[in-house]
Amino acid sequence: MTLESLRTDIDALDDQVLALLNQRMELVRHVGELKRSTNSIIYRPERERQIIDRLVAQNSGPLNEAAIEAIFLEVFAVARNMELPERVAYLGPEGSFTHQCAEGRFGALSAYTALPTIRSVFESVETGRARFGVVPIENNQEGVVNETIDLLNERDISIAAEAHIPVHFTFATQTEDLSELKYIYSKDIAFRQCSKFLQDTFDGMKVELVPVESTSKAAKLAAQQPHSAAICSHIAAKLFGVPVLFDNIEDSDLNRTRFLILAKNFQNQPSGQDKTTLIARLPETMKPGVLATFLQEFNERSINITKIESRPLRNGATFQYWFLLECEGHAQEPALKEILRKHATELKCLGSYVRVS
């Protein structure tokens, strides 16, 4: 078997893949016509999850689950844009990890808007300037993003989906000889999370670590200035055309950030592996047992609460709180539906969506 014959076989398979993708897109076009005629929602995360799970279950390799998910999320994004072009707002700047998350979920063809604050992303979705918004809600090393939680309480927004991405840093530079480097730019938190790499690589070298407001800014500076480098995301290095010298330089490979996909008036159908996010404004939270009694109702119905955060009510001079809760299950399932009905005046359901493990 020669290289030329292998390439011929690959070309033939590529032709088949293209033909099958076009057949799939033709079916998608008909689905889009049906959805538009019934005013149905185009983006269905639970359906996409079911397709990926089915393909992973029957997969015999060599593609792994991550590869299958990456390929088909892009196929889904292309299909959605054929049905209805999407504009996605995200917490910028371009090249941020939020940008990476947004593009990973909605694909290269969607129209993206980088916004300067989490609040501006919420406002863009709430007013209809963007169909979807992508914001961080927590990092497993640094904790929750309080601004996101507060805005979930303040704004009339639904959660359409969640996404978890590993935080991988790259070392990008146009300087081939590391001894010629004078400056390394990055965000202060990135320097902390890559401290072992920096110590092992630049110990004894006169290189100045320069904190900047974002890893995207770091990549931009490394593209513009000689004898400089950036610790940044892979998408930022690609965006500003800075060669990546080292990949995955973070001290821990367990660093994960969780993002929310926001939408206006969005509802998912049950998938069998869902999570529901609730805002609880319980009366008289200063009294003993109010929260405990409420949480006991979940326990009695075998509903697993996976997260609870308290936030100040900011109502007068007293210390009172409201709560964000996440629990397993879908709001349409009988047990959770019963709690929502019983506490209708105290609970705000932000959405049920496919749970990412």
N, C-alpha and C positions, 0 to 999 in steps of 0.2 A: 504494500500500500504506500503510495507516494504522497508527498505534500500536495501536489496538484490534484490528485484524485480526492483527497480529503477536502480540499477547498471546493471542488465541484459538488461533493455531497452536501457540504454546508450551504452552498448557494441554492441547491435544490430544496433543502429544508427551509431556508429563508423564504423562498418563493411560496412554499406551502403555508408558512406562518402568516405571511402577508395576505394570502387569499383567505385564510380562516379569520384573520382580524377584520378584514373588510366584510365578510359574512356576518361577523358578530356586530359590527357597527351598523349594518343594515337592519338587523333585528332591533338594535338599540333605537334606531330612528323610528321604527314602528312603535316601540314602547313609549318614546317621547311623545308621539302623536296621541297615544291613548291617555297619557298622563295630562297632557295639556287640555284634552277634551273634557277631562273630569276634574281639572284644577288640582291634580295630585302633586305631592312633593317630589322633586327630582332626586335630591340627595338622600339616599337610604343607607346609612351606616350599618344597620343591622343586616340588611341584605348582602352588602359587601363582605361583612364578617362571615356570614354563612357560606358564601362562595369560597372564600379563602380557606376556611376550616375544612370544607369538603375536598378541596384540591390537595391540601396538606395531608389529609387522611389517606388519600389514594396515591400519594406520591411515592415513587420508588427510587428517587435520586437520579443524578447527584445534586440537584437543587435542594437547598435546605429551606426551612420555613421562612426565614428572613428574606431569602431571595425570591421565593414565590410571592410573598406579600408585597415586596418592592415592585416587582414586575406588574402584578395585577392592580395595585393601587394606581399606577400610571395608566393602565388600560381603562380602569374605571373613570379616572379623571378626564381622559380623552373622550370617553363615551358621554359623560355628563356635559361636557362642553359642546358636544354635537346636539344634545337635547336642549340645553339652555346655557349660554355662556355665563360664567360665574365671576364675580369680583370678590376678592378676599382681602380683608384688612388684617394687618398683624402689627404687633409691637415691634417697631423698627429699632435700629436702622437696617437697611439691606445688609444681608450677610450675617445677621444675628441668628442665634439658635432658634428663635421663634420663626424667622423666615425659613430656616431649614425645615422646621416642623410643618409649616404651612405648605411649602412646595412638596414635601414628602407625602402630604395627605391629598392635596388638590392638583398636583402635577404641574408640568412646565407650561401648559397652554392657558391656565387660568390667568386672569388679570389681577395683579397684586398691588396693594397700596400699603406702603410702610408709614406708620403713624408714630408720633413721638411719645405718646403716653398710653397707658392702659385705658384711661378714661376716654380718650379720643377713639379707641377701637370700639368700646361699648357704644359710644354716641353714633359712630358710623353705621353700626349694625342696627341700632334702635331706630335711626332715621331712614334706613333703607339705602344709604349711599353704598353700602357693601352688603352682599348677601350673607357672608359669613365673616366671623372674626376669630383670630387665634391669639390667645393670651396665656402666659404661664400662670399656674396656680400653686405649684410647690416644687421644691427640689429636695431630694432625699438626704442631702447633706446640709442644706442651709435652711430648710423649713418652708413655711407657707408664704405666699405673696398676699399680704393683708389687703392691699388695694384691690386686687381681683375679688377677694371675698366680700369686701365692703360694697363694691359695685354690683355684685350679684344680688345683694339685698336692695340696693337703691334703684336699679334699672329694671325695665320690663324686657328681660332677655331670657331666652331659653338656652339650655345646654344641648347641643346636637350630638356631641361625641367627645371623647377624650383621647389623648395620644401621649405615649411615653417615648421619649427619645434618650439614648445614652449621650452624655456630654463628653465628646471627644475633642481634644485640642490638637491643632497642628502647629508645627514650627515652620513658618514660611519666610523665605528670604530670596533676594536676587544675588546675594553674595555667596560665592561658592566656597571661599575659604573662611571658616568660622573665626580665625584669628584676626580677620580684618573687620569684624563687627564692632560697632561702637555703641549702638542703641538697640534695645529690644522693647517693643511697644506691646502693651496689652492692658486689660482691665485688672484692677488690683486683685480681685477674686481669682482670676486666671493665674496670676503669678503664684498665689497661695496654693492653688490646686495642681500646679506643675513644679513645685519647689524642688522635688527630688531630681527631675530632669535638668533643671537649671543648675543645681549644685553639681551634679555629675558631669555635665557638659562644659560648664563655664567656670569651674573652680579655678581660681588664680588668674583668670582673665579679666582685663579691665573693660567690662561691658556694663553700661548703665541700663537699669530697668526703669522704663518710663511709663508710669500709669496714665492711661487715657480713659475717656468715658465709655468706650465700647471696644470689643474685639474687632468690630468692623472698621472702626477708625484706625485701629492698629494696623490692619491689613492695608488700608489706604495709604498710611504713612510709609509703610514698608515698600509699597509700590512706587512711591514718589521720591524717597530719600535713599541715597547710596549708603552702604555700610550699616544698614539697619535690617531688623527682622521683626516679625509679629508672632505672637501666640494668639491664635484665632481659630474660628471654625473652618472646616473644609470649604463650606460654601462661600465664606468671605474671601479666602485665598483665591478661589476660582473666580469670584466676581471681579476682583481687582487685578487678576492676572499675576499673582505672586507665586512662584514655584514652591511647592511643598517639599521641604527637606526631610522632616520627620513627622510621622503620623502617630496619633494616640499617645501623646506625651504626658497625659495626666497621671498623677500619683495613684489614683484609684480607678479601676475600671467598673466600679459599682455606682458611679455618679449618674443619676437619672433626673431628668426634669419632666414634670407632667404638665400638659397643656390642655386647655379646654377649647373646643370648637363651638363658638357662639352663633346663634341665629335668632330670628324674630318669629315667634309663634310656630315653633317647630316641635313635632311629636314623632317619636320612633315607635314602631310596633314591637311587641315583645320578641326577644330573640332566644330566651332561655338562659342567657348569661348576662343579665343586665345589672346596672347600678342606678340608683335614684338619688338625686341631690335635693335636699329640702332646706328651707329657711324656717326656723321655729322662733316665733315671738311669744313666749309663754308669759302669762300674767304673773305678777308678783314673784319674780325670780329670787327675791331676797328671803322669801319664806323657806324654812327647811322642808326638803323633800319634793319641791315642785319639779325640779329636773329629774330626780330619781324616779318619781312616780310616772312621769311621762316616758322615760326610757324603758321602764319595766314593761310597758305595753308592747314594745318591740320584742323583748325577750319572751313574753308570753305567747307571741305569735311566731316564734322561731325566726325572726328577721335579724340578720347579722348587721349591726352598725359598724362600719369600717372606718369612720372618721367623724369627729365632732370638734368644732372650733367655736369658742365663745368670743363675741365682739361687743364692745360697749354700745348701749342703746342710745347714748347721748341725748337723754331726755331729762332735763332738769339737773339738779345738783346731786342726785342719788347715784349709787353704783348699781346699775341694772344692765342686763345683757340680753342679746339675742344670740341664736346658735345656728351654725351651719352644720347639717348632718348629711352623711352619705351612708347609704345602706344597700345591701344586696337586694335584688328583685326589681320588678317593674311596677309602676304606679297602677297598672290595670290588673295586677294580680290581687286576688281577694283579700289576703291578709293586710297588705299595705294599703289597699283601697279602703279598707275599713278604718284604719287609723286616719287617713286623709279626710274621710267623711266625718269622723268623730271630732276632729280638730280643725274643721274647715276654716274657722276664723283665725286660727293661730299658725297655720302652716301655709307656706308658699312652695309649691313644687316647681323646681327649676328645670326638671326634665329627667326622663329615664333613657339610658343609652347603653350601648354595648360596653361591658366591663373589660378593661384591659388588665391582664394579670401581670 
